[in-house]
Amino acid sequence: MLVSRKCQEEQLQNVYATPVMGSVASDEPIPQYTLPENPLAPEIAYRLIKDDLIDEGNARQNLATFCQSYMEPEAVKLMAETLEKNAIDKSEYPQTADLENRCVNIIADLWHAADQDDFIGTSTVGSSEACMLGGMALKFAWRKRAAEKGLDIQARKPNLVISSGYQVCWEKFCVYWDIEMRLVPLDKNHMSLNLGRVLEFVDDYTIGVVAIMGITYTGKYDDVEGLNNLLEEYNNSHDLPVYIHVDGASGGMFAPFIYPDLEWDFRLKNVVSINTSGHKYGLVYPGVGWILWKDKKYLPTELIFNVSYLGGSMPTMAINFSRSASQIIGQYYNFLRYGRQGYISIHQRTRDVAVYIAAEIEKTGLFEIYNDGKNIPIVCWTLRETANKPWSLYDLADRVRMNGWQVPAYPLPENMADCIIQRVVVRQDFNMQIATQFINDFNQAIKELDAAKLLVHGEDTGNKGPSGFIH
């Protein structure tokens, strides 16, 4: 029977039809979207999936992500050997539970919660789950305070105040929990939380203000100390106090080591909870996060559940239940392995690489640097209006991708959406040697763009690709 070319292509897209080299695999095609009828040899299944992934980018050249792309072989071995451990099953794996508790105590010490009498915290799947828990605690605590003061909590939605440079998990939180999201807009002169406008958005229905230590778009730190002082004045003159949750997804595991004197954490009176990501500058593979409250009184008891599970009763506050403990164990490995001085050394080298990249990009004279890598090691820039180039940052992102580098270009948030910036995130495995290679490729990409024949906007004189190049 003759089959059309289109039909053949559709069939090939839905099956593994090419034999694996050197194997004695069946001639029968292996389906991709339904279960195969019979088992495969493990080496065949491995090779088919390995080949599926062959055209994906090199993780170490992915400069778009904060997620760690390297861990030591010993850490990988330990994590692989503990994948089967269920983090929630503390009665069956009490020593694993103790490692989690040690991590919470270590982080509490980093954030000066150990100075408090009754801090509490937990691991999470990532910082997004930690943000959800922090937001829920703010809402439940506000609801109790408001009811005690006689406020009609049904009259309108409660609200959360945050800069427009927020990470999407906060938008999800507000949607899931029916919270009004009040955005303090970024602008050219305020690339982090604008303290001059914060109180415009605060009222008796404000469950809290989120300060961001390392805005995803630009890497900037919000002025948490300034916000604390602002809210202290507000709280002294209002019946319903407003507290701070710090989203330290990026900076929470960086600032304590590089800027130990910077007051952004539990040293500040109105900071009641902090989250961070262990798989960013905690240096663990995805995904693990952490959240701590400076005192149990800031975590409403309704959010702590005592669960009878496999022979034991245990408290739990995390949203997710069954999950592997391997990332928690990986986090403790890093804490034990590196110690304070090891983290300082790694983060300082990472910062030095980011500062070098920012300086080299600035040398071109074409870009305005928005973040030079000093607060957290990310570099952000925009194309100067005076550069007078026919190409855009999107074109530049496409060109450097030809050498494997993934360097995203994207608009800034609402109110600055007409400003397109580009970002490089530097991680611990991105050393100075690799940074030099990147800068060489970056400069070469600019030369190639300058030499390329580009279409004038509005003219269609040839077959153009998505970036406007003549092919």
C-alpha positions as CSV (number, residue, x, y, z in Angstrom):
1,M,0.0,0.0,0.0
2,L,1.3,3.4,-0.9
3,V,1.5,5.9,1.9
4,S,1.7,9.7,1.4
5,R,4.9,11.5,2.4
6,K,2.9,13.6,4.9
7,C,1.5,10.4,6.5
8,Q,5.0,8.8,6.6
9,E,6.4,11.9,8.4
10,E,3.6,11.8,10.9
11,Q,4.2,8.1,11.6
12,L,7.9,8.7,12.0
13,Q,7.3,11.5,14.5
14,N,5.3,9.1,16.7
15,V,7.7,6.1,16.8
16,Y,11.3,5.2,17.4
17,A,11.8,3.8,13.9
18,T,15.6,4.0,13.6
19,P,17.6,1.0,14.9
20,V,20.1,1.6,17.7
21,M,23.7,1.2,16.4
22,G,25.2,-2.2,17.2
23,S,22.0,-3.6,18.8
24,V,19.8,-6.5,17.8
25,A,16.7,-4.5,18.4
26,S,13.4,-5.6,16.9
27,D,12.5,-4.3,13.5
28,E,9.1,-3.3,14.8
29,P,8.8,0.5,15.4
30,I,8.7,1.4,19.1
31,P,5.8,3.8,20.0
32,Q,6.6,7.1,21.8
33,Y,3.1,8.1,23.0
34,T,1.7,4.8,23.9
35,L,3.2,1.9,25.9
36,P,5.2,-0.6,23.9
37,E,3.7,-4.0,23.9
38,N,6.9,-5.7,25.2
39,P,9.8,-4.8,27.4
40,L,13.0,-3.3,25.9
41,A,16.6,-4.2,27.0
42,P,17.7,-1.5,29.5
43,E,20.6,-0.4,27.2
44,I,18.2,0.1,24.3
45,A,15.8,2.2,26.4
46,Y,18.8,4.2,27.7
47,R,20.1,4.9,24.2
48,L,16.8,5.8,22.7
49,I,16.2,8.4,25.5
50,K,19.8,9.6,25.4
51,D,19.4,10.2,21.6
52,D,16.1,12.0,22.3
53,L,18.0,14.6,24.3
54,I,20.9,15.0,21.9
55,D,19.9,18.3,20.5
56,E,19.3,20.0,23.8
57,G,21.7,22.8,24.9
58,N,24.7,22.2,27.1
59,A,23.6,23.0,30.6
60,R,26.9,24.8,31.5
61,Q,26.3,27.1,28.5
62,N,22.8,27.9,29.7
63,L,23.3,31.4,31.0
64,A,19.5,31.9,31.3
65,T,19.0,29.8,34.4
66,F,19.9,30.3,38.1
67,C,19.6,26.5,38.7
68,Q,22.9,24.8,39.5
69,S,24.3,22.8,36.6
70,Y,27.2,21.1,38.5
71,M,27.7,19.2,41.8
72,E,30.8,17.3,42.9
73,P,30.8,13.5,42.0
74,E,30.7,12.6,45.6
75,A,27.5,14.7,46.1
76,V,26.0,13.1,43.0
77,K,26.8,9.7,44.2
78,L,25.3,10.3,47.6
79,M,22.2,11.8,46.1
80,A,21.8,8.9,43.7
81,E,22.1,6.5,46.6
82,T,19.3,8.2,48.5
83,L,16.8,8.9,45.8
84,E,14.4,6.3,47.2
85,K,14.2,8.0,50.6
86,N,10.8,9.8,51.1
87,A,11.5,13.1,52.8
88,I,8.1,13.2,54.4
89,D,8.6,9.8,56.1
90,K,10.4,11.0,59.1
91,S,9.5,8.1,61.3
92,E,11.1,5.6,58.9
93,Y,14.1,7.8,58.0
94,P,14.8,9.6,61.3
95,Q,18.5,10.3,60.4
96,T,17.4,11.9,57.1
97,A,14.9,14.0,59.1
98,D,17.8,15.1,61.4
99,L,19.9,16.2,58.4
100,E,17.0,18.4,57.3
101,N,16.8,19.8,60.8
102,R,20.5,20.5,60.7
103,C,20.1,22.4,57.4
104,V,17.3,24.5,58.9
105,N,19.5,25.4,61.9
106,I,22.5,26.2,59.6
107,I,20.3,28.6,57.5
108,A,18.8,30.0,60.7
109,D,22.3,30.9,61.8
110,L,23.1,32.5,58.4
111,W,19.9,34.7,58.7
112,H,20.3,35.5,62.4
113,A,17.2,33.6,63.3
114,A,19.3,31.6,65.8
115,D,19.4,34.8,67.8
116,Q,15.6,34.4,68.3
117,D,14.1,32.1,70.8
118,D,11.7,30.1,68.8
119,F,12.4,30.0,65.0
120,I,10.9,27.3,62.8
121,G,11.5,26.2,59.2
122,T,11.2,23.5,56.6
123,S,12.6,22.3,53.3
124,T,10.4,22.6,50.2
125,V,10.6,21.4,46.6
126,G,11.9,24.8,45.6
127,S,11.6,28.5,46.5
128,S,8.2,28.7,44.8
129,E,6.7,26.3,47.3
130,A,8.4,28.2,50.0
131,C,6.9,31.5,48.8
132,M,3.5,29.9,48.8
133,L,4.0,28.9,52.5
134,G,5.3,32.4,53.4
135,G,2.3,34.0,51.7
136,M,-0.2,31.7,53.3
137,A,1.3,32.4,56.7
138,L,1.0,36.2,56.1
139,K,-2.7,35.8,55.1
140,F,-3.7,33.6,58.0
141,A,-1.9,35.8,60.5
142,W,-3.4,39.0,59.0
143,R,-6.9,37.4,59.1
144,K,-6.5,36.7,62.8
145,R,-5.2,40.1,63.7
146,A,-7.9,41.8,61.6
147,A,-10.7,39.8,63.2
148,E,-9.4,40.7,66.7
149,K,-9.4,44.4,65.8
150,G,-13.0,44.1,64.5
151,L,-12.2,44.7,60.8
152,D,-14.8,43.3,58.4
153,I,-12.5,40.8,56.6
154,Q,-15.3,39.9,54.2
155,A,-15.7,43.4,53.0
156,R,-13.0,43.2,50.3
157,K,-10.0,41.1,49.3
158,P,-6.9,41.3,51.3
159,N,-3.8,42.5,49.3
160,L,-0.1,41.8,49.0
161,V,2.4,44.6,48.1
162,I,5.4,43.7,46.0
163,S,7.5,45.4,43.3
164,S,6.6,44.8,39.7
165,G,9.9,42.8,39.4
166,Y,8.3,39.9,41.2
167,Q,8.8,36.2,40.2
168,V,5.7,34.5,38.8
169,C,5.2,32.3,41.9
170,W,3.8,35.4,43.7
171,E,1.2,35.9,41.0
172,K,0.3,32.3,41.3
173,F,0.0,32.7,45.1
174,C,-2.4,35.7,44.7
175,V,-4.5,33.9,42.2
176,Y,-4.7,30.6,44.2
177,W,-5.5,32.4,47.5
178,D,-7.7,35.2,46.2
179,I,-5.3,38.0,47.1
180,E,-5.2,41.4,45.4
181,M,-1.7,41.8,44.0
182,R,-0.6,45.4,44.4
183,L,2.5,46.2,42.3
184,V,4.9,49.0,43.1
185,P,6.1,49.8,39.6
186,L,9.8,49.8,38.6
187,D,11.1,52.8,36.7
188,K,14.4,54.0,35.3
189,N,15.4,55.5,38.6
190,H,14.0,52.7,40.8
191,M,15.1,49.3,39.5
192,S,14.1,47.7,42.8
193,L,11.3,48.4,45.3
194,N,10.5,52.2,45.3
195,L,10.3,53.0,49.0
196,G,8.9,56.4,48.1
197,R,5.7,54.8,46.9
198,V,5.3,51.7,49.0
199,L,2.9,53.2,51.5
200,E,0.6,54.3,48.7
201,F,-0.3,50.6,48.4
202,V,-0.6,49.7,52.0
203,D,-3.8,49.7,54.1
204,D,-5.6,47.7,56.8
205,Y,-6.2,44.9,54.2
206,T,-2.5,44.4,53.4
207,I,-1.3,41.0,54.6
208,G,2.3,41.9,54.1
209,V,5.0,43.4,51.9
210,V,7.4,41.2,50.0
211,A,11.0,42.4,49.6
212,I,13.1,40.7,47.0
213,M,16.7,39.9,47.5
214,G,17.8,39.6,43.9
215,I,15.1,40.6,41.4
216,T,15.0,38.0,38.6
217,Y,14.9,40.6,35.8
218,T,17.8,42.8,37.0
219,G,19.5,41.1,40.0
220,K,18.9,44.2,42.2
221,Y,18.3,43.9,45.9
222,D,15.3,45.7,47.5
223,D,16.3,48.0,50.3
224,V,14.9,45.7,53.1
225,E,16.4,47.8,55.9
226,G,14.8,50.9,54.5
227,L,11.5,49.1,54.1
228,N,11.7,47.9,57.7
229,N,12.2,51.4,58.9
230,L,9.3,52.6,56.8
231,L,6.9,50.0,58.1
232,E,8.1,50.5,61.7
233,E,6.8,54.1,61.4
234,Y,3.6,52.9,59.8
235,N,3.0,50.2,62.5
236,N,3.6,52.7,65.3
237,S,0.6,54.8,64.0
238,H,-1.8,52.0,62.9
239,D,-3.7,49.4,64.7
240,L,-3.0,46.6,62.2
241,P,0.8,46.1,61.8
242,V,2.2,45.1,58.4
243,Y,5.2,42.7,58.3
244,I,7.8,41.8,55.7
245,H,8.4,38.5,53.9
246,V,11.8,38.4,52.2
247,D,11.9,36.5,48.9
248,G,15.6,35.5,49.1
249,A,15.4,32.9,46.3
250,S,18.7,34.1,44.9
251,G,20.2,36.5,47.4
252,G,19.3,34.5,50.5
253,M,22.2,32.1,50.0
254,F,24.5,34.7,48.6
255,A,24.4,37.8,50.7
256,P,25.2,36.2,54.0
257,F,28.6,35.1,52.6
258,I,29.5,38.1,50.5
259,Y,27.7,40.9,52.4
260,P,27.6,39.7,56.0
261,D,27.1,43.2,57.3
262,L,24.1,44.0,55.1
263,E,21.0,44.0,57.3
264,W,18.2,42.4,55.3
265,D,17.3,39.4,57.4
266,F,15.9,38.5,60.9
267,R,18.1,41.3,62.5
268,L,15.3,43.6,61.3
269,K,12.3,43.8,63.5
270,N,9.6,43.6,60.9
271,V,11.1,40.7,58.8
272,V,9.1,37.7,60.0
273,S,9.8,35.1,57.3
274,I,12.4,34.4,54.5
275,N,12.5,31.9,51.7
276,T,15.4,30.8,49.6
277,S,16.3,28.3,46.9
278,G,18.8,25.7,47.7
279,H,19.3,24.9,44.0
280,K,20.5,28.4,43.1
281,Y,23.3,29.8,45.3
282,G,22.8,27.0,47.8
283,L,24.6,25.0,45.0
284,V,22.3,22.0,44.9
285,Y,20.8,20.4,41.8
286,P,17.0,21.3,41.4
287,G,14.9,21.2,43.3
288,V,15.1,22.2,46.9
289,G,14.0,25.3,48.8
290,W,13.8,26.5,52.3
291,I,11.6,28.8,54.4
292,L,12.1,30.0,58.0
293,W,10.0,32.1,60.4
294,K,11.8,34.1,63.0
295,D,9.3,32.9,65.6
296,K,6.6,30.3,65.7
297,K,4.0,33.0,66.5
298,Y,4.3,34.2,62.8
299,L,3.4,30.7,61.5
300,P,-0.3,30.2,62.3
301,T,-0.9,26.8,63.9
302,E,-3.6,26.1,61.3
303,L,-0.8,25.6,58.8
304,I,0.9,23.0,60.8
305,F,-0.5,19.5,60.5
306,N,0.2,16.5,62.7
307,V,0.2,13.5,60.4
308,S,0.1,9.9,61.5
309,Y,2.2,8.1,58.9
310,L,3.8,4.7,58.9
311,G,3.9,4.2,62.6
312,G,4.7,7.7,63.7
313,S,3.1,11.1,64.3
314,M,4.9,14.1,62.9
315,P,4.2,17.8,62.2
316,T,4.3,18.9,58.6
317,M,3.8,22.3,57.0
318,A,5.0,21.7,53.5
319,I,2.4,21.7,50.6
320,N,4.0,18.7,48.8
321,F,4.0,15.4,50.5
322,S,6.0,12.4,49.1
323,R,9.2,13.5,47.5
324,S,12.8,12.3,47.5
325,A,15.1,13.4,50.3
326,S,18.1,13.3,48.0
327,Q,18.2,17.1,47.4
328,I,18.0,17.7,51.2
329,I,20.9,15.4,51.7
330,G,22.7,17.2,48.8
331,Q,22.2,20.5,50.6
332,Y,23.7,19.1,53.9
333,Y,26.6,17.6,51.9
334,N,27.4,21.1,50.6
335,F,27.1,22.7,54.0
336,L,29.4,20.1,55.5
337,R,31.8,20.0,52.6
338,Y,32.3,23.7,51.9
339,G,31.7,25.3,55.3
340,R,31.4,29.1,55.6
341,Q,34.8,29.8,54.0
342,G,34.1,27.4,51.1
343,Y,30.8,29.2,50.3
344,I,32.6,32.6,50.6
345,S,35.3,31.5,48.2
346,I,32.9,30.0,45.6
347,H,30.6,33.0,45.7
348,Q,33.4,35.4,45.5
349,R,34.9,33.7,42.5
350,T,31.5,33.6,40.9
351,R,31.0,37.3,41.6
352,D,34.5,38.1,40.1
353,V,33.5,36.4,36.9
354,A,30.3,38.3,36.7
355,V,32.1,41.6,37.3
356,Y,34.6,40.7,34.6
357,I,31.8,40.0,32.1
358,A,30.1,43.2,32.9
359,A,33.3,45.2,32.4
360,E,34.0,43.5,29.1
361,I,30.5,44.1,27.8
362,E,30.7,47.7,28.8
363,K,34.0,48.1,26.9
364,T,32.1,47.7,23.6
365,G,30.5,51.0,24.2
366,L,27.2,49.6,22.9
367,F,25.4,48.7,26.0
368,E,24.2,50.2,29.2
369,I,24.8,48.0,32.2
370,Y,21.8,47.6,34.5
371,N,23.5,45.2,36.9
372,D,27.2,44.6,37.1
373,G,27.2,41.3,39.0
374,K,28.2,42.7,42.4
375,N,25.1,42.1,44.5
376,I,24.2,38.7,43.0
377,P,26.4,37.4,40.1
378,I,24.1,38.2,37.2
379,V,24.9,40.8,34.5
380,C,22.1,42.7,32.8
381,W,22.4,45.2,30.0
382,T,20.4,47.0,27.3
383,L,21.4,48.3,23.9
384,R,22.1,52.0,24.1
385,E,20.0,54.2,21.9
386,T,23.2,55.9,20.7
387,A,24.6,52.5,19.5
388,N,22.7,53.1,16.2
389,K,22.6,49.4,15.3
390,P,20.1,47.9,12.9
391,W,20.1,44.7,15.0
392,S,18.4,44.1,18.3
393,L,19.3,42.1,21.5
394,Y,17.0,39.3,20.1
395,D,19.3,39.1,17.1
396,L,22.3,39.0,19.4
397,A,20.8,36.2,21.4
398,D,20.2,34.2,18.2
399,R,23.8,34.8,17.1
400,V,25.5,33.8,20.3
401,R,23.3,30.7,20.4
402,M,25.2,29.5,17.3
403,N,28.1,28.9,19.7
404,G,25.8,27.1,22.2
405,W,25.4,30.1,24.6
406,Q,21.8,30.6,25.8
407,V,21.6,34.3,26.7
408,P,18.0,35.5,26.9
409,A,16.7,38.9,25.8
410,Y,13.4,40.0,27.3
411,P,11.3,43.1,28.2
412,L,11.3,44.5,31.7
413,P,8.0,44.4,33.7
414,E,5.0,46.6,33.3
415,N,5.7,50.3,33.1
416,M,9.1,49.5,31.5
417,A,8.0,46.9,29.0
418,D,9.4,48.9,26.1
419,C,12.9,48.4,27.5
420,I,14.5,45.2,26.2
421,I,17.4,43.8,28.3
422,Q,19.7,40.8,28.1
423,R,21.0,38.8,31.1
424,V,23.8,36.4,32.0
425,V,23.6,34.4,35.2
426,V,26.9,33.2,36.5
427,R,27.0,30.0,38.5
428,Q,29.8,28.2,40.3
429,D,30.9,26.1,37.3
430,F,31.2,29.2,35.0
431,N,34.9,29.9,35.6
432,M,37.0,32.7,34.2
433,Q,38.3,30.5,31.4
434,I,34.8,29.8,30.2
435,A,33.9,33.5,30.7
436,T,36.8,34.5,28.4
437,Q,35.5,32.1,25.7
438,F,32.0,33.6,26.1
439,I,33.3,37.2,25.7
440,N,35.3,36.2,22.6
441,D,32.2,34.6,21.1
442,F,30.0,37.6,22.2
443,N,32.3,40.1,20.5
444,Q,32.6,37.9,17.4
445,A,28.8,37.8,17.3
446,I,28.6,41.6,17.3
447,K,31.1,41.7,14.4
448,E,29.0,39.2,12.4
449,L,25.8,41.1,13.1
450,D,27.5,44.4,11.9
451,A,28.6,42.7,8.7
452,A,25.4,40.9,8.0
453,K,23.0,42.1,5.3
454,L,19.8,43.0,7.1
455,L,16.4,43.8,5.7
456,V,15.1,47.3,6.3
457,H,11.8,47.1,8.3
458,G,8.8,47.1,6.0
459,E,10.7,45.9,3.0
460,D,10.5,42.3,1.8
461,T,13.2,41.8,-0.8
462,G,14.1,38.3,0.0
463,N,13.5,35.2,2.1
464,K,14.0,36.4,5.7
465,G,14.3,34.3,8.8
466,P,12.8,35.3,12.2
467,S,15.7,37.7,12.9
468,G,15.5,39.5,9.6
469,F,18.6,38.0,8.0
470,I,18.8,37.4,4.3
471,H,19.3,33.6,3.7
